[in-house]
Amino acid sequence: EAPAADAVPPASAPAPAARRGRKGGPEQISLPLDPPRPARFQKTEPTIYHGVDLDIPTFIRRKVKLTTQK
């Protein structure tokens, strides 16, 4: 039988080498991304409750700074 088109290569296959930038670190590349589409609910009224726009996430409304864990 022929191998499936979506078959995973064997674990013993060498991984591709990482490309290096000018200072020896990984090179940053740009990805060709599609432009953003209009909002899904563009023609609806905002959700206002007691004068607060609930369509804005709470952490943004309350100006909470998010931290990442290491």
PDB file of N, CA, C, O and CB in Angstrom:
ATOM      1  N   GLU A   1       0.832  -1.195   0.000  1.00  0.00           N
ATOM      2  CA  GLU A   1       0.000   0.000   0.000  1.00  0.00           C
ATOM      3  C   GLU A   1       0.868   1.246   0.000  1.00  0.00           C
ATOM      4  O   GLU A   1       1.980   1.243   0.527  1.00  0.00           O
ATOM      5  CB  GLU A   1      -0.942   0.005   1.209  1.00  0.00           C
ATOM      6  N   ALA A   2       0.348   2.309  -0.595  1.00  0.00           N
ATOM      7  CA  ALA A   2       1.063   3.580  -0.611  1.00  0.00           C
ATOM      8  C   ALA A   2       0.839   4.300   0.716  1.00  0.00           C
ATOM      9  O   ALA A   2      -0.248   4.201   1.286  1.00  0.00           O
ATOM     10  CB  ALA A   2       0.601   4.463  -1.804  1.00  0.00           C
ATOM     11  N   PRO A   3       1.851   5.029   1.226  1.00  0.00           N
ATOM     12  CA  PRO A   3       1.670   5.763   2.481  1.00  0.00           C
ATOM     13  C   PRO A   3       0.644   6.876   2.302  1.00  0.00           C
ATOM     14  O   PRO A   3       0.495   7.428   1.212  1.00  0.00           O
ATOM     15  CB  PRO A   3       3.012   6.347   2.970  1.00  0.00           C
ATOM     16  N   ALA A   4      -0.060   7.198   3.383  1.00  0.00           N
ATOM     17  CA  ALA A   4      -1.071   8.256   3.351  1.00  0.00           C
ATOM     18  C   ALA A   4      -0.395   9.606   3.131  1.00  0.00           C
ATOM     19  O   ALA A   4       0.744   9.809   3.550  1.00  0.00           O
ATOM     20  CB  ALA A   4      -1.900   8.269   4.664  1.00  0.00           C
ATOM     21  N   ALA A   5      -1.096  10.528   2.473  1.00  0.00           N
ATOM     22  CA  ALA A   5      -0.536  11.840   2.162  1.00  0.00           C
ATOM     23  C   ALA A   5      -0.261  12.648   3.422  1.00  0.00           C
ATOM     24  O   ALA A   5       0.643  13.484   3.434  1.00  0.00           O
ATOM     25  CB  ALA A   5      -1.476  12.608   1.251  1.00  0.00           C
ATOM     26  N   ASP A   6      -1.025  12.412   4.476  1.00  0.00           N
ATOM     27  CA  ASP A   6      -0.840  13.183   5.703  1.00  0.00           C
ATOM     28  C   ASP A   6      -0.046  12.407   6.755  1.00  0.00           C
ATOM     29  O   ASP A   6      -0.135  12.698   7.948  1.00  0.00           O
ATOM     30  CB  ASP A   6      -2.192  13.585   6.271  1.00  0.00           C
ATOM     31  N   ALA A   7       0.727  11.423   6.308  1.00  0.00           N
ATOM     32  CA  ALA A   7       1.513  10.610   7.248  1.00  0.00           C
ATOM     33  C   ALA A   7       2.590  11.458   7.897  1.00  0.00           C
ATOM     34  O   ALA A   7       3.169  12.332   7.252  1.00  0.00           O
ATOM     35  CB  ALA A   7       2.147   9.398   6.532  1.00  0.00           C
ATOM     36  N   VAL A   8       2.861  11.205   9.162  1.00  0.00           N
ATOM     37  CA  VAL A   8       3.874  11.929   9.916  1.00  0.00           C
ATOM     38  C   VAL A   8       5.220  11.261   9.664  1.00  0.00           C
ATOM     39  O   VAL A   8       5.312  10.034   9.696  1.00  0.00           O
ATOM     40  CB  VAL A   8       3.535  11.961  11.443  1.00  0.00           C
ATOM     41  N   PRO A   9       6.276  12.055   9.411  1.00  0.00           N
ATOM     42  CA  PRO A   9       7.582  11.446   9.177  1.00  0.00           C
ATOM     43  C   PRO A   9       8.071  10.738  10.435  1.00  0.00           C
ATOM     44  O   PRO A   9       7.649  11.091  11.536  1.00  0.00           O
ATOM     45  CB  PRO A   9       8.602  12.507   8.729  1.00  0.00           C
ATOM     46  N   PRO A  10       8.937   9.761  10.298  1.00  0.00           N
ATOM     47  CA  PRO A  10       9.427   9.041  11.470  1.00  0.00           C
ATOM     48  C   PRO A  10      10.161   9.969  12.434  1.00  0.00           C
ATOM     49  O   PRO A  10      10.724  10.984  12.022  1.00  0.00           O
ATOM     50  CB  PRO A  10      10.346   7.903  11.042  1.00  0.00           C
ATOM     51  N   ALA A  11      10.149   9.613  13.722  1.00  0.00           N
ATOM     52  CA  ALA A  11      10.757  10.448  14.756  1.00  0.00           C
ATOM     53  C   ALA A  11      12.258  10.585  14.554  1.00  0.00           C
ATOM     54  O   ALA A  11      12.854  11.534  15.062  1.00  0.00           O
ATOM     55  CB  ALA A  11      10.471   9.874  16.134  1.00  0.00           C
ATOM     56  N   SER A  12      12.884   9.672  13.832  1.00  0.00           N
ATOM     57  CA  SER A  12      14.327   9.733  13.636  1.00  0.00           C
ATOM     58  C   SER A  12      14.732  10.744  12.566  1.00  0.00           C
ATOM     59  O   SER A  12      15.923  10.997  12.386  1.00  0.00           O
ATOM     60  CB  SER A  12      14.850   8.367  13.267  1.00  0.00           C
ATOM     61  N   ALA A  13      13.764  11.329  11.848  1.00  0.00           N
ATOM     62  CA  ALA A  13      14.091  12.308  10.816  1.00  0.00           C
ATOM     63  C   ALA A  13      14.625  13.572  11.477  1.00  0.00           C
ATOM     64  O   ALA A  13      14.063  14.033  12.471  1.00  0.00           O
ATOM     65  CB  ALA A  13      12.851  12.627   9.937  1.00  0.00           C
ATOM     66  N   PRO A  14      15.711  14.144  10.934  1.00  0.00           N
ATOM     67  CA  PRO A  14      16.285  15.341  11.559  1.00  0.00           C
ATOM     68  C   PRO A  14      15.354  16.540  11.396  1.00  0.00           C
ATOM     69  O   PRO A  14      14.699  16.702  10.366  1.00  0.00           O
ATOM     70  CB  PRO A  14      17.665  15.657  10.952  1.00  0.00           C
ATOM     71  N   ALA A  15      15.310  17.365  12.422  1.00  0.00           N
ATOM     72  CA  ALA A  15      14.485  18.578  12.384  1.00  0.00           C
ATOM     73  C   ALA A  15      15.215  19.623  11.546  1.00  0.00           C
ATOM     74  O   ALA A  15      16.446  19.636  11.518  1.00  0.00           O
ATOM     75  CB  ALA A  15      14.190  19.122  13.832  1.00  0.00           C
ATOM     76  N   PRO A  16      14.471  20.505  10.857  1.00  0.00           N
ATOM     77  CA  PRO A  16      15.133  21.544  10.075  1.00  0.00           C
ATOM     78  C   PRO A  16      15.912  22.487  10.991  1.00  0.00           C
ATOM     79  O   PRO A  16      15.473  22.777  12.104  1.00  0.00           O
ATOM     80  CB  PRO A  16      14.104  22.332   9.242  1.00  0.00           C
ATOM     81  N   ALA A  17      17.054  22.960  10.530  1.00  0.00           N
ATOM     82  CA  ALA A  17      17.881  23.871  11.326  1.00  0.00           C
ATOM     83  C   ALA A  17      17.195  25.223  11.429  1.00  0.00           C
ATOM     84  O   ALA A  17      16.581  25.692  10.470  1.00  0.00           O
ATOM     85  CB  ALA A  17      19.294  24.024  10.708  1.00  0.00           C
ATOM     86  N   ALA A  18      17.303  25.854  12.606  1.00  0.00           N
ATOM     87  CA  ALA A  18      16.712  27.175  12.809  1.00  0.00           C
ATOM     88  C   ALA A  18      17.553  28.207  12.067  1.00  0.00           C
ATOM     89  O   ALA A  18      18.781  28.119  12.064  1.00  0.00           O
ATOM     90  CB  ALA A  18      16.615  27.522  14.329  1.00  0.00           C
ATOM     91  N   ARG A  19      16.914  29.167  11.451  1.00  0.00           N
ATOM     92  CA  ARG A  19      17.637  30.228  10.760  1.00  0.00           C
ATOM     93  C   ARG A  19      18.120  31.234  11.800  1.00  0.00           C
ATOM     94  O   ARG A  19      17.410  31.521  12.764  1.00  0.00           O
ATOM     95  CB  ARG A  19      16.739  30.920   9.681  1.00  0.00           C
ATOM     96  N   ARG A  20      19.293  31.756  11.612  1.00  0.00           N
ATOM     97  CA  ARG A  20      19.889  32.686  12.564  1.00  0.00           C
ATOM     98  C   ARG A  20      19.924  34.090  11.984  1.00  0.00           C
ATOM     99  O   ARG A  20      20.197  34.279  10.799  1.00  0.00           O
ATOM    100  CB  ARG A  20      21.301  32.235  12.951  1.00  0.00           C
ATOM    101  N   GLY A  21      19.644  35.075  12.836  1.00  0.00           N
ATOM    102  CA  GLY A  21      19.679  36.474  12.430  1.00  0.00           C
ATOM    103  C   GLY A  21      21.086  37.032  12.544  1.00  0.00           C
ATOM    104  O   GLY A  21      22.045  36.272  12.671  1.00  0.00           O
ATOM    105  N   ARG A  22      21.221  38.365  12.500  1.00  0.00           N
ATOM    106  CA  ARG A  22      22.526  39.023  12.532  1.00  0.00           C
ATOM    107  C   ARG A  22      23.294  38.767  13.828  1.00  0.00           C
ATOM    108  O   ARG A  22      24.504  38.545  13.787  1.00  0.00           O
ATOM    109  CB  ARG A  22      22.350  40.508  12.339  1.00  0.00           C
ATOM    110  N   LYS A  23      22.627  38.791  14.956  1.00  0.00           N
ATOM    111  CA  LYS A  23      23.314  38.680  16.240  1.00  0.00           C
ATOM    112  C   LYS A  23      23.302  37.253  16.775  1.00  0.00           C
ATOM    113  O   LYS A  23      23.500  37.054  17.974  1.00  0.00           O
ATOM    114  CB  LYS A  23      22.676  39.613  17.253  1.00  0.00           C
ATOM    115  N   GLY A  24      23.080  36.272  15.941  1.00  0.00           N
ATOM    116  CA  GLY A  24      23.134  34.884  16.365  1.00  0.00           C
ATOM    117  C   GLY A  24      21.830  34.348  16.929  1.00  0.00           C
ATOM    118  O   GLY A  24      21.720  33.147  17.172  1.00  0.00           O
ATOM    119  N   GLY A  25      20.834  35.210  17.144  1.00  0.00           N
ATOM    120  CA  GLY A  25      19.534  34.767  17.649  1.00  0.00           C
ATOM    121  C   GLY A  25      18.646  34.339  16.505  1.00  0.00           C
ATOM    122  O   GLY A  25      19.027  34.476  15.342  1.00  0.00           O
ATOM    123  N   PRO A  26      17.479  33.827  16.808  1.00  0.00           N
ATOM    124  CA  PRO A  26      16.559  33.412  15.745  1.00  0.00           C
ATOM    125  C   PRO A  26      16.159  34.607  14.876  1.00  0.00           C
ATOM    126  O   PRO A  26      15.979  35.718  15.374  1.00  0.00           O
ATOM    127  CB  PRO A  26      15.302  32.749  16.348  1.00  0.00           C
ATOM    128  N   GLU A  27      16.025  34.367  13.598  1.00  0.00           N
ATOM    129  CA  GLU A  27      15.631  35.414  12.666  1.00  0.00           C
ATOM    130  C   GLU A  27      14.129  35.603  12.723  1.00  0.00           C
ATOM    131  O   GLU A  27      13.371  34.633  12.704  1.00  0.00           O
ATOM    132  CB  GLU A  27      16.081  35.077  11.232  1.00  0.00           C
ATOM    133  N   GLN A  28      13.697  36.858  12.794  1.00  0.00           N
ATOM    134  CA  GLN A  28      12.269  37.157  12.819  1.00  0.00           C
ATOM    135  C   GLN A  28      11.809  37.369  11.390  1.00  0.00           C
ATOM    136  O   GLN A  28      12.407  38.145  10.644  1.00  0.00           O
ATOM    137  CB  GLN A  28      11.958  38.408  13.702  1.00  0.00           C
ATOM    138  N   ILE A  29      10.739  36.672  11.010  1.00  0.00           N
ATOM    139  CA  ILE A  29      10.224  36.797   9.659  1.00  0.00           C
ATOM    140  C   ILE A  29       8.807  37.339   9.701  1.00  0.00           C
ATOM    141  O   ILE A  29       8.136  37.236  10.728  1.00  0.00           O
ATOM    142  CB  ILE A  29      10.267  35.446   8.929  1.00  0.00           C
ATOM    143  N   SER A  30       8.349  37.909   8.612  1.00  0.00           N
ATOM    144  CA  SER A  30       6.988  38.414   8.500  1.00  0.00           C
ATOM    145  C   SER A  30       6.142  37.382   7.777  1.00  0.00           C
ATOM    146  O   SER A  30       6.575  36.791   6.788  1.00  0.00           O
ATOM    147  CB  SER A  30       6.952  39.776   7.761  1.00  0.00           C
ATOM    148  N   LEU A  31       4.941  37.173   8.273  1.00  0.00           N
ATOM    149  CA  LEU A  31       4.023  36.242   7.631  1.00  0.00           C
ATOM    150  C   LEU A  31       3.019  37.019   6.788  1.00  0.00           C
ATOM    151  O   LEU A  31       2.537  38.064   7.225  1.00  0.00           O
ATOM    152  CB  LEU A  31       3.298  35.369   8.682  1.00  0.00           C
ATOM    153  N   PRO A  32       2.698  36.542   5.606  1.00  0.00           N
ATOM    154  CA  PRO A  32       1.688  37.219   4.783  1.00  0.00           C
ATOM    155  C   PRO A  32       0.292  36.919   5.326  1.00  0.00           C
ATOM    156  O   PRO A  32      -0.255  35.845   5.075  1.00  0.00           O
ATOM    157  CB  PRO A  32       1.799  36.777   3.296  1.00  0.00           C
ATOM    158  N   LEU A  33      -0.279  37.855   6.058  1.00  0.00           N
ATOM    159  CA  LEU A  33      -1.592  37.658   6.666  1.00  0.00           C
ATOM    160  C   LEU A  33      -2.646  38.440   5.906  1.00  0.00           C
ATOM    161  O   LEU A  33      -2.358  39.488   5.327  1.00  0.00           O
ATOM    162  CB  LEU A  33      -1.578  38.077   8.141  1.00  0.00           C
ATOM    163  N   ASP A  34      -3.861  37.929   5.911  1.00  0.00           N
ATOM    164  CA  ASP A  34      -4.967  38.620   5.271  1.00  0.00           C
ATOM    165  C   ASP A  34      -5.331  39.850   6.095  1.00  0.00           C
ATOM    166  O   ASP A  34      -5.176  39.837   7.316  1.00  0.00           O
ATOM    167  CB  ASP A  34      -6.189  37.680   5.109  1.00  0.00           C
ATOM    168  N   PRO A  35      -5.814  40.920   5.444  1.00  0.00           N
ATOM    169  CA  PRO A  35      -6.237  42.097   6.212  1.00  0.00           C
ATOM    170  C   PRO A  35      -7.435  41.738   7.094  1.00  0.00           C
ATOM    171  O   PRO A  35      -8.219  40.859   6.735  1.00  0.00           O
ATOM    172  CB  PRO A  35      -6.595  43.279   5.260  1.00  0.00           C
ATOM    173  N   PRO A  36      -7.584  42.401   8.234  1.00  0.00           N
ATOM    174  CA  PRO A  36      -8.701  42.085   9.124  1.00  0.00           C
ATOM    175  C   PRO A  36     -10.044  42.358   8.456  1.00  0.00           C
ATOM    176  O   PRO A  36     -10.198  43.310   7.690  1.00  0.00           O
ATOM    177  CB  PRO A  36      -8.590  42.890  10.416  1.00  0.00           C
ATOM    178  N   ARG A  37     -11.002  41.506   8.765  1.00  0.00           N
ATOM    179  CA  ARG A  37     -12.354  41.673   8.235  1.00  0.00           C
ATOM    180  C   ARG A  37     -13.159  42.556   9.182  1.00  0.00           C
ATOM    181  O   ARG A  37     -12.794  42.697  10.349  1.00  0.00           O
ATOM    182  CB  ARG A  37     -13.051  40.296   8.037  1.00  0.00           C
ATOM    183  N   PRO A  38     -14.251  43.153   8.697  1.00  0.00           N
ATOM    184  CA  PRO A  38     -15.098  43.958   9.584  1.00  0.00           C
ATOM    185  C   PRO A  38     -15.658  43.093  10.712  1.00  0.00           C
ATOM    186  O   PRO A  38     -15.749  41.872  10.589  1.00  0.00           O
ATOM    187  CB  PRO A  38     -16.252  44.617   8.789  1.00  0.00           C
ATOM    188  N   ALA A  39     -16.024  43.736  11.792  1.00  0.00           N
ATOM    189  CA  ALA A  39     -16.568  43.028  12.950  1.00  0.00           C
ATOM    190  C   ALA A  39     -17.805  42.235  12.562  1.00  0.00           C
ATOM    191  O   ALA A  39     -18.568  42.645  11.687  1.00  0.00           O
ATOM    192  CB  ALA A  39     -16.904  44.012  14.077  1.00  0.00           C
ATOM    193  N   ARG A  40     -17.995  41.109  13.211  1.00  0.00           N
ATOM    194  CA  ARG A  40     -19.107  40.219  12.883  1.00  0.00           C
ATOM    195  C   ARG A  40     -20.456  40.869  13.157  1.00  0.00           C
ATOM    196  O   ARG A  40     -21.401  40.700  12.386  1.00  0.00           O
ATOM    197  CB  ARG A  40     -18.991  38.928  13.669  1.00  0.00           C
ATOM    198  N   PHE A  41     -20.544  41.606  14.249  1.00  0.00           N
ATOM    199  CA  PHE A  41     -21.815  42.216  14.647  1.00  0.00           C
ATOM    200  C   PHE A  41     -21.757  43.727  14.451  1.00  0.00           C
ATOM    201  O   PHE A  41     -22.164  44.491  15.326  1.00  0.00           O
ATOM    202  CB  PHE A  41     -22.148  41.878  16.118  1.00  0.00           C
ATOM    203  N   GLN A  42     -21.258  44.141  13.320  1.00  0.00           N
ATOM    204  CA  GLN A  42     -21.038  45.557  13.055  1.00  0.00           C
ATOM    205  C   GLN A  42     -22.339  46.364  13.054  1.00  0.00           C
ATOM    206  O   GLN A  42     -22.330  47.537  13.426  1.00  0.00           O
ATOM    207  CB  GLN A  42     -20.335  45.724  11.727  1.00  0.00           C
ATOM    208  N   LYS A  43     -23.443  45.764  12.650  1.00  0.00           N
ATOM    209  CA  LYS A  43     -24.696  46.509  12.519  1.00  0.00           C
ATOM    210  C   LYS A  43     -25.573  46.435  13.764  1.00  0.00           C
ATOM    211  O   LYS A  43     -26.731  46.848  13.707  1.00  0.00           O
ATOM    212  CB  LYS A  43     -25.469  45.998  11.336  1.00  0.00           C
ATOM    213  N   THR A  44     -25.070  45.928  14.877  1.00  0.00           N
ATOM    214  CA  THR A  44     -25.860  45.839  16.102  1.00  0.00           C
ATOM    215  C   THR A  44     -25.494  46.966  17.053  1.00  0.00           C
ATOM    216  O   THR A  44     -24.412  47.545  16.957  1.00  0.00           O
ATOM    217  CB  THR A  44     -25.654  44.480  16.785  1.00  0.00           C
ATOM    218  N   GLU A  45     -26.384  47.267  17.952  1.00  0.00           N
ATOM    219  CA  GLU A  45     -26.149  48.298  18.963  1.00  0.00           C
ATOM    220  C   GLU A  45     -25.228  47.752  20.051  1.00  0.00           C
ATOM    221  O   GLU A  45     -25.277  46.556  20.340  1.00  0.00           O
ATOM    222  CB  GLU A  45     -27.489  48.783  19.577  1.00  0.00           C
ATOM    223  N   PRO A  46     -24.384  48.594  20.668  1.00  0.00           N
ATOM    224  CA  PRO A  46     -23.533  48.116  21.755  1.00  0.00           C
ATOM    225  C   PRO A  46     -24.371  47.681  22.958  1.00  0.00           C
ATOM    226  O   PRO A  46     -25.482  48.172  23.163  1.00  0.00           O
ATOM    227  CB  PRO A  46     -22.537  49.207  22.171  1.00  0.00           C
ATOM    228  N   THR A  47     -23.836  46.768  23.740  1.00  0.00           N
ATOM    229  CA  THR A  47     -24.517  46.279  24.936  1.00  0.00           C
ATOM    230  C   THR A  47     -24.149  47.204  26.091  1.00  0.00           C
ATOM    231  O   THR A  47     -23.049  47.121  26.638  1.00  0.00           O
ATOM    232  CB  THR A  47     -24.129  44.787  25.253  1.00  0.00           C
ATOM    233  N   ILE A  48     -25.068  48.076  26.453  1.00  0.00           N
ATOM    234  CA  ILE A  48     -24.842  49.039  27.534  1.00  0.00           C
ATOM    235  C   ILE A  48     -25.668  48.600  28.746  1.00  0.00           C
ATOM    236  O   ILE A  48     -26.877  48.387  28.646  1.00  0.00           O
ATOM    237  CB  ILE A  48     -25.224  50.502  27.087  1.00  0.00           C
ATOM    238  N   TYR A  49     -24.988  48.468  29.900  1.00  0.00           N
ATOM    239  CA  TYR A  49     -25.662  48.078  31.140  1.00  0.00           C
ATOM    240  C   TYR A  49     -25.192  49.030  32.231  1.00  0.00           C
ATOM    241  O   TYR A  49     -24.002  49.066  32.548  1.00  0.00           O
ATOM    242  CB  TYR A  49     -25.364  46.572  31.522  1.00  0.00           C
ATOM    243  N   HIS A  50     -26.102  49.797  32.807  1.00  0.00           N
ATOM    244  CA  HIS A  50     -25.790  50.808  33.824  1.00  0.00           C
ATOM    245  C   HIS A  50     -24.683  51.746  33.341  1.00  0.00           C
ATOM    246  O   HIS A  50     -23.790  52.106  34.107  1.00  0.00           O
ATOM    247  CB  HIS A  50     -25.369  50.132  35.145  1.00  0.00           C
ATOM    248  N   GLY A  51     -24.746  52.136  32.076  1.00  0.00           N
ATOM    249  CA  GLY A  51     -23.796  53.080  31.507  1.00  0.00           C
ATOM    250  C   GLY A  51     -22.446  52.492  31.140  1.00  0.00           C
ATOM    251  O   GLY A  51     -21.532  53.240  30.793  1.00  0.00           O
ATOM    252  N   VAL A  52     -22.292  51.164  31.205  1.00  0.00           N
ATOM    253  CA  VAL A  52     -21.018  50.514  30.894  1.00  0.00           C
ATOM    254  C   VAL A  52     -21.182  49.705  29.617  1.00  0.00           C
ATOM    255  O   VAL A  52     -22.127  48.927  29.486  1.00  0.00           O
ATOM    256  CB  VAL A  52     -20.541  49.604  32.070  1.00  0.00           C
ATOM    257  N   ASP A  53     -20.261  49.889  28.675  1.00  0.00           N
ATOM    258  CA  ASP A  53     -20.283  49.143  27.424  1.00  0.00           C
ATOM    259  C   ASP A  53     -19.700  47.752  27.667  1.00  0.00           C
ATOM    260  O   ASP A  53     -18.485  47.607  27.805  1.00  0.00           O
ATOM    261  CB  ASP A  53     -19.492  49.894  26.310  1.00  0.00           C
ATOM    262  N   LEU A  54     -20.549  46.735  27.721  1.00  0.00           N
ATOM    263  CA  LEU A  54     -20.112  45.373  28.026  1.00  0.00           C
ATOM    264  C   LEU A  54     -19.447  44.682  26.841  1.00  0.00           C
ATOM    265  O   LEU A  54     -18.967  43.557  26.977  1.00  0.00           O
ATOM    266  CB  LEU A  54     -21.287  44.552  28.488  1.00  0.00           C
ATOM    267  N   ASP A  55     -19.410  45.336  25.683  1.00  0.00           N
ATOM    268  CA  ASP A  55     -18.711  44.766  24.540  1.00  0.00           C
ATOM    269  C   ASP A  55     -17.192  44.950  24.665  1.00  0.00           C
ATOM    270  O   ASP A  55     -16.426  44.316  23.939  1.00  0.00           O
ATOM    271  CB  ASP A  55     -19.216  45.406  23.243  1.00  0.00           C
ATOM    272  N   ILE A  56     -16.767  45.809  25.579  1.00  0.00           N
ATOM    273  CA  ILE A  56     -15.340  46.002  25.847  1.00  0.00           C
ATOM    274  C   ILE A  56     -14.964  45.049  26.976  1.00  0.00           C
ATOM    275  O   ILE A  56     -15.620  45.060  28.018  1.00  0.00           O
ATOM    276  CB  ILE A  56     -15.009  47.507  26.223  1.00  0.00           C
ATOM    277  N   PRO A  57     -13.922  44.220  26.805  1.00  0.00           N
ATOM    278  CA  PRO A  57     -13.538  43.273  27.859  1.00  0.00           C
ATOM    279  C   PRO A  57     -13.264  43.972  29.189  1.00  0.00           C
ATOM    280  O   PRO A  57     -12.765  45.097  29.216  1.00  0.00           O
ATOM    281  CB  PRO A  57     -12.305  42.487  27.431  1.00  0.00           C
ATOM    282  N   THR A  58     -13.592  43.303  30.279  1.00  0.00           N
ATOM    283  CA  THR A  58     -13.474  43.868  31.615  1.00  0.00           C
ATOM    284  C   THR A  58     -12.068  44.363  31.916  1.00  0.00           C
ATOM    285  O   THR A  58     -11.910  45.454  32.465  1.00  0.00           O
ATOM    286  CB  THR A  58     -13.880  42.847  32.640  1.00  0.00           C
ATOM    287  N   PHE A  59     -11.033  43.582  31.568  1.00  0.00           N
ATOM    288  CA  PHE A  59      -9.670  44.006  31.909  1.00  0.00           C
ATOM    289  C   PHE A  59      -9.274  45.288  31.183  1.00  0.00           C
ATOM    290  O   PHE A  59      -8.429  46.043  31.667  1.00  0.00           O
ATOM    291  CB  PHE A  59      -8.677  42.898  31.575  1.00  0.00           C
ATOM    292  N   ILE A  60      -9.883  45.535  30.022  1.00  0.00           N
ATOM    293  CA  ILE A  60      -9.600  46.784  29.309  1.00  0.00           C
ATOM    294  C   ILE A  60     -10.393  47.925  29.932  1.00  0.00           C
ATOM    295  O   ILE A  60      -9.856  49.017  30.117  1.00  0.00           O
ATOM    296  CB  ILE A  60      -9.938  46.650  27.803  1.00  0.00           C
ATOM    297  N   ARG A  61     -11.669  47.688  30.261  1.00  0.00           N
ATOM    298  CA  ARG A  61     -12.480  48.734  30.893  1.00  0.00           C
ATOM    299  C   ARG A  61     -11.879  49.171  32.218  1.00  0.00           C
ATOM    300  O   ARG A  61     -11.874  50.361  32.533  1.00  0.00           O
ATOM    301  CB  ARG A  61     -13.912  48.246  31.109  1.00  0.00           C
ATOM    302  N   ARG A  62     -11.375  48.225  32.995  1.00  0.00           N
ATOM    303  CA  ARG A  62     -10.822  48.537  34.316  1.00  0.00           C
ATOM    304  C   ARG A  62      -9.340  48.870  34.274  1.00  0.00           C
ATOM    305  O   ARG A  62      -8.735  49.135  35.312  1.00  0.00           O
ATOM    306  CB  ARG A  62     -11.046  47.380  35.251  1.00  0.00           C
ATOM    307  N   LYS A  63      -8.745  48.859  33.077  1.00  0.00           N
ATOM    308  CA  LYS A  63      -7.331  49.191  32.864  1.00  0.00           C
ATOM    309  C   LYS A  63      -6.411  48.316  33.707  1.00  0.00           C
ATOM    310  O   LYS A  63      -5.453  48.803  34.307  1.00  0.00           O
ATOM    311  CB  LYS A  63      -7.079  50.663  33.186  1.00  0.00           C
ATOM    312  N   VAL A  64      -6.715  47.002  33.746  1.00  0.00           N
ATOM    313  CA  VAL A  64      -5.894  46.042  34.471  1.00  0.00           C
ATOM    314  C   VAL A  64      -4.754  45.618  33.562  1.00  0.00           C
ATOM    315  O   VAL A  64      -4.978  45.257  32.406  1.00  0.00           O
ATOM    316  CB  VAL A  64      -6.733  44.809  34.940  1.00  0.00           C
ATOM    317  N   LYS A  65      -3.532  45.660  34.078  1.00  0.00           N
ATOM    318  CA  LYS A  65      -2.382  45.213  33.294  1.00  0.00           C
ATOM    319  C   LYS A  65      -2.207  43.713  33.503  1.00  0.00           C
ATOM    320  O   LYS A  65      -2.130  43.237  34.636  1.00  0.00           O
ATOM    321  CB  LYS A  65      -1.083  45.990  33.695  1.00  0.00           C
ATOM    322  N   LEU A  66      -2.146  42.980  32.406  1.00  0.00           N
ATOM    323  CA  LEU A  66      -1.955  41.547  32.465  1.00  0.00           C
ATOM    324  C   LEU A  66      -0.470  41.242  32.495  1.00  0.00           C
ATOM    325  O   LEU A  66       0.320  41.880  31.799  1.00  0.00           O
ATOM    326  CB  LEU A  66      -2.634  40.851  31.276  1.00  0.00           C
ATOM    327  N   THR A  67      -0.095  40.262  33.306  1.00  0.00           N
ATOM    328  CA  THR A  67       1.307  39.835  33.365  1.00  0.00           C
ATOM    329  C   THR A  67       1.384  38.389  32.922  1.00  0.00           C
ATOM    330  O   THR A  67       0.434  37.622  33.081  1.00  0.00           O
ATOM    331  CB  THR A  67       1.901  40.011  34.800  1.00  0.00           C
ATOM    332  N   THR A  68       2.523  38.031  32.368  1.00  0.00           N
ATOM    333  CA  THR A  68       2.722  36.643  31.953  1.00  0.00           C
ATOM    334  C   THR A  68       3.514  35.915  33.017  1.00  0.00           C
ATOM    335  O   THR A  68       4.376  36.494  33.677  1.00  0.00           O
ATOM    336  CB  THR A  68       3.445  36.564  30.585  1.00  0.00           C
ATOM    337  N   GLN A  69       3.214  34.651  33.173  1.00  0.00           N
ATOM    338  CA  GLN A  69       3.939  33.833  34.145  1.00  0.00           C
ATOM    339  C   GLN A  69       5.094  33.164  33.428  1.00  0.00           C
ATOM    340  O   GLN A  69       4.976  32.764  32.269  1.00  0.00           O
ATOM    341  CB  GLN A  69       3.005  32.773  34.818  1.00  0.00           C
ATOM    342  N   LYS A  70       6.206  33.049  34.123  1.00  0.00           N
ATOM    343  CA  LYS A  70       7.395  32.419  33.531  1.00  0.00           C
ATOM    344  C   LYS A  70       7.474  30.978  33.913  1.00  0.00           C
ATOM    345  O   LYS A  70       8.406  30.282  33.509  1.00  0.00           O
ATOM    346  CB  LYS A  70       8.665  33.133  33.959  1.00  0.00           C
TER     347      LYS A  70
END
